[in-house]
Amino acid sequence: MEERWTMSQYDIPDYFVIGIGESHTVIDFVNDAPKVAVIKVRWGGLE
């Protein structure tokens, strides 16, 4: 919640990134994002 308060103190809107101490690969994101949208993905060429 401290991050949200800090962001609300800016007079001009901007983009912010809040880290949570976890690292994920792009492949992790690409695999997880379709699950949220209920889309099936089939990988090819990654052997």
KELO-661963 format. One line per field, with one value per residue (C-alpha): y negated, z, x negated; residue number from 1. Coordinates in nm, 3 decimals. Layout:
Y: (Y, ...)
Z: (Z, ...)
X: (X, ...)
n: (NUM, ...)
END
This chain:
Y: (0.000, -0.234, -0.227, -0.326, -0.618, -0.730, -0.719, -0.920, -1.203, -1.292, -1.589, -1.464, -1.112, -0.876, -0.505, -0.315, 0.030, 0.196, 0.485, 0.772, 0.955, 1.227, 1.288, 1.448, 1.520, 1.400, 1.764, 1.778, 1.474, 1.610, 1.941, 1.784, 1.498, 1.722, 1.919, 1.603, 1.534, 1.904, 1.945, 2.260, 2.214, 2.479, 2.419, 2.527, 2.534, 2.528, 2.850)
Z: (0.000, 0.053, -0.321, -0.406, -0.164, -0.307, -0.664, -0.562, -0.441, -0.796, -0.958, -1.312, -1.415, -1.507, -1.548, -1.249, -1.198, -0.857, -0.787, -0.563, -0.542, -0.794, -1.136, -1.430, -1.787, -2.097, -2.163, -1.818, -1.911, -2.255, -2.100, -1.819, -2.005, -2.233, -1.930, -1.793, -2.130, -2.165, -2.488, -2.577, -2.698, -2.863, -2.877, -3.180, -3.257, -2.897, -2.864)
X: (0.000, -0.292, -0.363, -0.006, -0.024, -0.358, -0.221, 0.085, -0.141, -0.253, -0.080, -0.144, -0.031, -0.312, -0.389, -0.525, -0.672, -0.640, -0.875, -0.770, -1.103, -1.014, -1.165, -0.986, -1.094, -0.913, -0.821, -0.657, -0.447, -0.359, -0.253, -0.047, 0.126, 0.337, 0.457, 0.616, 0.783, 0.879, 0.680, 0.489, 0.131, -0.083, -0.459, -0.656, -1.027, -1.150, -1.345)
n: (1, 2, 3, 4, 5, 6, 7, 8, 9, 10, 11, 12, 13, 14, 15, 16, 17, 18, 19, 20, 21, 22, 23, 24, 25, 26, 27, 28, 29, 30, 31, 32, 33, 34, 35, 36, 37, 38, 39, 40, 41, 42, 43, 44, 45, 46, 47)
END
